[in-house]
Amino acid sequence: MKNIVEESGSPIPEISFPKVEPYTTIGLNNRLKEVRVILNKLTSESIDLLNIGNGNISQSSDRGIPTEIYELYYVIKDLKENFRHSAKLIV
């Protein structure tokens, strides 16, 4: 997977995740569990460091964007693709 470049031009670093069985209920549930774990890692302090608007993530301070934000980005992107594929299978 190549790095994705946001509209602002800054690349989002790649993060590797364990492989799950895609397009299955178990695979999708595992991804949702990952999202829950990542959200639990984030603190209100981390959220205060970010400006999230119009789907873009930008820093609101000199500190770096927490890794969990990038992890969420890739997990949610994967979930979206899995759901899209599952919907095509149903039709």
LINNOR-V842217 format. One record per pair of residues at least 6 apart in sequence whose ideal C-beta (glycine too) atoms are under 6 Angstrom apart, sorted by the first residue. I is the first residue (numbers start at 1). GAP is how many residues later the second one is. D is the distance in whole Angstrom. If there is no record, write none. Layout:
BEGIN
i->[I I]
gap->[GAP GAP]
d->[D D]
END
This chain:
BEGIN
i->[3 4 5 6 12 15 15 15 20 20 21 22 23 23 23 28 31 31 34 35 38 38 38 41 42 46 49 49 49 51 51 59]
gap->[8 8 6 50 58 55 56 59 7 10 6 60 59 62 63 54 44 48 41 40 30 33 34 27 26 20 11 12 14 7 9 6]
d->[4 5 5 6 6 6 5 6 4 5 4 5 6 5 6 6 6 5 5 5 5 5 5 5 5 5 6 5 6 5 5 6]
END
